[in-house]
């Protein structure tokens, strides 16, 4: 059952990631589509983890764990890719050796900072409201 759900979530996420990749050309110094996909994956994984940690499901706990794990693994896993992120970072490095890689450093910092804030916010919501 969980394998089917994981595969279904992968199909949904791959389609969404493809649609988000169309936004990568909006700004030359920031890959908006990859950033949005990684942030969405971080959010989905955090919610799935929060549901498991808080045990707020009214259904069978093992079934709820399998479903939320499948969503986190399938949807979140296909949404975020380190390879695309690293390719985007490398593209932001300047061609000249004497220029600092300011855009690449900013892109990495903003991505990590925003995703940490998203994860911590979701964790705090589950911790406070659901007594995780």
C-alpha positions in Angstrom: 0.0 0.0 0.0 2.7 2.5 1.0 4.7 1.7 -2.2 1.7 2.5 -4.4 1.1 5.8 -2.5 4.8 6.7 -2.8 4.7 6.1 -6.6 1.5 8.1 -6.9 3.0 10.9 -4.9 6.2 10.8 -7.2 4.1 11.2 -10.3 2.2 14.2 -8.8 5.5 15.8 -7.6 7.4 15.2 -10.8 4.6 17.0 -12.8 4.6 19.9 -10.3 8.4 20.1 -10.4 8.3 20.3 -14.2 5.8 23.2 -14.0 7.9 25.0 -11.4 11.0 24.7 -13.5 9.5 27.0 -16.0 10.0 29.9 -13.5 13.8 29.4 -13.5 14.2 32.0 -16.3 12.4 34.8 -14.5 15.6 36.1 -12.9 19.1 35.6 -14.1 20.7 35.6 -10.7 18.2 33.4 -8.8 16.5 30.1 -9.9 13.0 30.7 -8.7 11.6 27.4 -9.8 14.2 25.3 -8.1 13.9 27.4 -5.0 10.1 27.0 -4.9 10.3 23.3 -5.5 12.9 22.8 -2.7 10.9 25.0 -0.3 7.7 23.1 -1.1 9.4 19.8 -0.5 10.8 21.0 2.8 7.3 22.1 3.8 5.7 18.8 2.8 8.4 16.7 4.6 8.0 18.9 7.7 4.2 18.4 7.8 4.5 14.7 7.3 7.1 14.5 10.1 4.9 16.7 12.3 1.9 14.5 11.8 3.9 11.4 12.7 5.6 13.1 15.7 2.3 14.5 17.1 0.3 11.3 16.4 -2.7 13.4 15.6 -4.2 11.0 13.1 -7.6 9.6 14.1 -6.8 6.5 12.1 -4.7 3.5 12.8 -1.2 4.8 13.8 0.7 2.4 11.7 -1.4 3.2 8.6 -1.1 6.9 9.2 2.7 6.5 9.6 2.9 4.7 6.3 0.8 7.2 4.5 2.6 10.3 5.8 6.0 8.6 5.2 4.9 7.8 1.6 3.8 11.4 1.0 7.1 12.8 2.5 9.2 10.3 0.6 7.3 10.3 -2.7 6.1 13.9 -3.0 8.8 15.6 -1.0 11.6 13.4 -2.4 10.8 14.0 -6.0 10.2 17.7 -5.4 13.7 18.4 -4.1 16.8 17.4 -5.9 20.3 18.2 -4.8 21.7 17.7 -8.4 19.5 20.5 -9.8 20.3 22.8 -6.9 24.1 22.2 -7.3 23.8 22.7 -11.1 22.1 26.0 -10.5 24.7 27.1 -8.0 27.5 26.3 -10.5 25.7 28.3 -13.2 25.7 31.3 -10.9 29.5 31.3 -10.5 31.1 34.1 -12.6 33.1 33.2 -15.7 36.0 35.5 -14.6 38.3 34.2 -11.8 38.7 37.8 -10.4 35.0 38.2 -9.6 33.6 37.0 -6.3 30.8 34.4 -6.5 28.3 36.7 -4.9 25.2 35.4 -6.6 26.0 31.8 -5.9 26.6 32.5 -2.2 23.4 34.5 -1.9 21.4 31.8 -3.6 22.8 29.1 -1.3 22.3 31.2 1.8 18.7 32.2 1.0 17.7 28.7 0.1 19.2 27.2 3.3 17.8 30.0 5.5 14.3 30.0 4.1 14.1 26.2 4.3 15.3 26.2 7.9 12.7 28.8 8.8 10.0 26.8 7.1 11.0 23.6 8.9 11.3 25.3 12.3 7.9 27.1 11.8 6.1 23.9 11.0 7.8 22.1 13.9 6.7 24.8 16.3 3.2 24.7 15.0 3.0 21.0 15.7 4.8 21.3 19.0 2.5 24.1 20.3 -0.8 23.2 18.9 -0.7 19.4 18.9 1.7 18.9 21.9 4.2 16.9 19.9 
